[in-house]
């Protein structure tokens, strides 16, 4: 931190000192007087040509160089595609015209395209511009093309692994489900440069998360002006829903302003069935939920260039949730000895939830010199207050529908306030030997919830102190990291180490749980590229999964009088070791062999109580999970109009645990295939069709055996008016087979979920403004922001 303070102090002292100096100002232009961006400027001393100072013009070709004296100085200008130019230095404004090189080859067009898939030391990169499926598409759809990425039912995951975190230009997207999909659809494919799949994140990223990261890198264009995109879609599931999206970007001189937002209302239904085994009885619970959520999100931001080497950015995000859910339950308890129904109960509930999300991010970047030295400082605040009411009525009934006794009604109210802050700094120092990076981060989260359970007695709700709870949770983490990266001959290596110290405290009624721990997270990467058609890599990383607040909150939510779910205040973090061996062939085919071990695995566990014939779900450190597998990804242009991507994974998961006070050991081989086709139906590339298929076999997931499922999806896309207007029609899961089925192999609890994935969706979007707009600045951050 002391070195960081010295660098910042020297930077601002230089700015102060410059005020007393002379300044050379001007502009670099071509023969048509169009600006030449980012030209290199070299001040030389005339007698001996010694270099006095180096600088760089900005995106508009303008430069401003402070000097102590203009005598005997020569300015040399170097820019790609132009002959070097020389100009004497004066105190007056001077514009310098560059001559293009290679005029005799004016009739020859030489172009260079990046390979479709690039293997780097710590990540795999999909270059979006080289895929026809990018035409008229968006970020959500493009993720299907990324190697090893699976996109189904509003979730994004890696083949053979669980859900990953999504970043945009290095900043974490704190959304999930419908909200995540709506946000990704605001980012159009022609504004995306690359999709980076980081399965074993390096030390500069947050160590949180037992899987990986996906970073969507937007394009950086040069022209000024305004552009934007507005879209409207309608989705028909069992019930209808709609979504509007808006994206704006305006750039003028040193200022760039942007806005993104969406408003979505997607009504959906949840069909759920749970079967629980007791000693002599079986409880079958059938539930149906209709959810009517309204989500809104607005992101406003601006970047301002301070001189040629510093940029200050600020971003504010606000979002609102307004959700109503109606639930119906039928619980049937059957005597296993006689086959008769012992009891039958019907329950109805209604949930009303509101929440406000606010995020403030302030970022400062100092490009120290032209060699690549950089300093980045970032501050973020995240706040989310919310309120939730759930009213439930339970009624025991006879098999013929007659009531038994009076119904019981209860009310659950929950107020939750989440506050998160972080401050982090990163420095990049390239040298002739290697590139060095180091940084620091401090973060803190404070969550408070008040959960009140009340029973209705004689028309008045009376608080039930045994079922009510207050929970106050605080977690602070400090982190330091360093990494070094070196390239030599056909090799590239990277080593890193991240240290994190965490202090947490959870307070509920009559109970306080504290946990302080310091951990190290090493990373190592090695890449060998013998030629342009072959690349081999090996990676290793250690990571952590910290329990989330809701997983530790002990408050119980009752679905019926004999079933509930709640968190575990004693939940501990889990740790994982990850190893990968990779091979990339001809920038089209990737093969990855991976292994992972997760200790103290965090899992949603079913518990049964045969004495009271009740059951509940909670979070627990269930055991140790080990998996190893092979993933193959191939992207081919089968014809000039047919692009095909296939991901095939085979893996074996093992799980051992004594959580239920008995030794359990399960293992199972599994496999999955994901096929995505894009068809270009005309030469103008204005009519496209898509067809996809996914199949996943049985899979071992801790105590749970997941059953096989599959789904189809397809669509057609048409572009009009110079590809500014896009019409899109999609169908998802027409066979209604993308379900989730789990069987707990220890106690026999079975659960079936179908979350209304079958739908038809129509979308219309319009791009307006300057098509060559420069997107927002890419913010270089130390980690994913988690």
Residue, then its C-alpha position, 0 to 999 in steps of 0.5 A: x500500500x505504501x508503494x501505491x501511495x507513493x505512485x499516486x503522490x508522484x502522479x499528482x505532483x507531476x500534474x502540479x509541477x506541469x502548471x509552471x512549465x511550457x506546453x507543446x500543443x497540437x494535433x496529428x492528422x492525415x492528408x484529409x485532415x482526419x485525426x490520427x488516433x494514439x500516435x506515439x510522440x518522441x521528443x529528441x534533443x537536436x545535438x545528439x538525438x537523445x530522447x527527452x520525453x515520450x507521450x501519446x496522442x489521444x483518440x482525436x489526435x490531440x496532444x499536450x506535452x509539458x516541457x521546460x524549454x522548447x529550444x533545440x528540441x525535435x518532435x518525432x511522430x510514429x503511427x501505424x500505417x503512416x511514415x514517421x514525421x518530424x517537426x521542430x518544437x515551438x510555443x504555438x499550436x501546430x498540426x502535423x500531417x502524416x503521409x500514408x505508407x505503401x502508396x504503390x499498393x493502394x489497389x491491394x487490400x491486406x486484411x488480418x482476422x483473429x482466429x475464431x478461438x484463441x487459447x491463452x495461458x489463463x483463458x479461452x477466447x471466442x472472437x465474436x466478429x468471426x462467427x456468423x451467429x453474431x449478426x443481429x444477435x446479442x450477448x445472451x445468444x452469443x454465450x451459446x457459442x463460447x467453448x464449454x459454455x452452456x446456456x439453458x433456462x436463464x442460467x449460464x454454466x460450464x460443461x460438467x460444472x455449475x453456474x459461473x459469474x458473468x462480467x462485462x469489461x471486467x465488472x461483475x454483473x450482480x443479476x441472475x435468472x430473468x434479470x440477467x437474461x434481460x440485461x445481456x440482451x441489451x448488449x448487441x453482438x456488434x458491440x462485442x469484441x470477445x467472450x473470455x471463458x476463464x475456468x480457473x481465474x488467476x490471482x488478480x480475480x476474487x478467489x470466491x466461486x468454485x467454478x469460473x468467470x465469463x468476461x464479455x469484452x465490448x468493442x472500442x471504436x473511434x468515432x464520436x457521436x450518439x448511438x443506441x438500441x431499443x427493443x421490445x419482446x413478448x414471451x408466451x409461457x403458460x402466461x404472457x410476459x413482456x420486456x423492453x430494453x434500451x441502450x444509449x452511448x454518446x461520445x464527444x471529445x474527452x467525455x463518454x456518457x452511456x445508459x442501459x436499462x430494461x423493464x421486464x414482466x415475465x409471468x411464469x409457473x412452477x410445477x413442483x412435486x416432492x416425495x418423502x419417505x418415513x418409517x411407515x408413511x410416505x408424504x407426497x407434496x404437490x405444489x403449484x406456484x404462479x409468479x408475477x414479477x416486475x423487474x426494472x434496471x437503469x444504469x447511468x455512467x460517464x468516463x472523462x479523460x483527464x489529459x492523455x493518460x488518466x481517466x475518471x469514471x463513475x457509474x450509478x445503477x438502480x433497480x426495482x423488484x415488485x413480485x407477487x406469487x400465489x402458491x397452492x399445496x396438497x400434502x398427502x400422507x399415505x400409510x405404507x403398511x395399509x396403503x390408506x391415506x392417513x391425512x390430507x392437507x391443502x394449503x394456499x399462500x400469497x407472497x408480496x415482495x418489493x426491493x430496491x437495488x442501488x450500486x455506485x462505482x467510481x473508477x480512476x485509471x492512470x496510464x503511467x507511461x507508454x510501456x504499459x505501466x498502469x494504476x487502477x483504483x476502484x470503489x463500489x457500493x451496493x445496497x438492497x433493502x427489501x420487504x416480503x410478506x407471505x400469508x398462508x392458510x392450511x386446511x386439513x380435509x377428507x378424501x372426499x374434500x370435506x373439511x376437518x376443523x377450522x383452517x389455520x392462517x399465518x403471516x410471515x413478514x421479512x425486512x432485509x437490508x443489504x449493504x456492501x462496500x469495497x475499495x481496491x487498487x491494482x498496478x501493472x508493471x511490465x519489465x524486460x524480463x516479465x510483466x508484474x501485477x499486484x494489488x490490494x482489496x478491502x470489502x465489507x458486507x453488513x446484512x440485517x433482517x427481521x423475520x416475524x412469524x404470526x398466527x391468526x387468532x380471533x382475527x388478530x395476528x399474534x407473533x409466534x416468538x418460537x418461529x420468529x427471528x432476527x439475524x445480523x450478519x457482518x463479513x469483512x475481507x482483506x486481500x493482497x495479490x501478486x502475479x507475474x507473466x512471462x513470454x519466451x520463444x513459444x512458451x507463456x507462463x504465469x504464476x500468482x498468489x492471492x491471500x485473503x483474511x476474512x472475519x465474519x459474525x452472525x447474530x440471531x436470537x440467543x446465538x452468535x457465530x464468529x469465524x475468522x480465517x486467513x487463506x492462500x490461493x495459488x494459481x499457475x498457468x503454462x502455455x506452449x504454442x509450437x505453431x499457429x495451428x496447435x496450442x497446449x496448456x496446463x492450469x491450476x488454481x485453488x478457490x473458495x466458496x463462501x456461504x451467502x447471507x441467505x444460506x446462513x439466515x436460520x429463519x424458517x419459511x413453512x410451506x406446510x405445517x410439517x415442512x419448511x426450509x431455512x438457512x444454517x448459521x454454522x455453515x462454513x466455506x468450502x474450498x476447491x482444487x482445480x486442474x486443467x489440461x487443454x489443447x486447441x487445434x486450428x482455432x476451431x477445436x478445443x479439448x480440455x481434461x479437468x479435475x476438481x476436488x471440493x472439500x466441505x461442499x455446500x449443498x441444499x440438503x433434505x432432512x427427515x424427522x420420522x418421529x413427527x413425520x416432517x421434513x425440511x431443507x437446509x444448507x450444509x457442508x455435506x461432504x467431499x466431491x471429486x470430479x474429473x472429465x473431458x470436454x470437447x468443443x468444435x466450431x465448424x463452417x460446414x458450408x458457407x451458410x451453415x455454422x455448427x458448434x458442438x460441445x461434448x463432455x464426459x465426466x465422473x463425479x464421486x461423493x463421500x460423506x458422513x453428514x447423516x452420521x453414516x458413511x455414504x459413498x456415491x459415484x456415477x459417470x455422466x455425459x452431456x452434449x450441446x449442439x448449436x446451429x446457425x443457418x444463413x439463408x440469404x447472401x445479404x446476411x439478413x435472414x438467419x435461422x437457429x436450431x439447438x439441442x441439449x441432452x444431459x445424462x444422469x448425474x451425481x450431485x452430492x447426495x442427489x442423483x439428478x435424472x436425465x433431461x433434454x431440450x430443443x430450441x430454435x428461431x428465425x431472425x430477419x434484418x431490415x433497413x441496413x440491418x438496423x431493424x431486427x425481428x426475431x422469433x424463438x421457441x424454447x423447450x417445445x417438448x417440455x423436457x427441461x425439468x429438474x429431477x433429484x433423488x436423495x440417495x440416503x433418505x429417498x427424498x424425491x423432487x421434481x421441478x419444472x419452471x415454465x421453460x417452454x415458451x415462444x418469444x418474439x422480439x423487435x429491436x432498432x439500432x439508431x445513431x452513429x454505427x461506428x460509435x466508440x463504446x464505453x471504456x473498458x475498466x481494468x479491475x482487480x477482480x470480479x467484484x464479488 
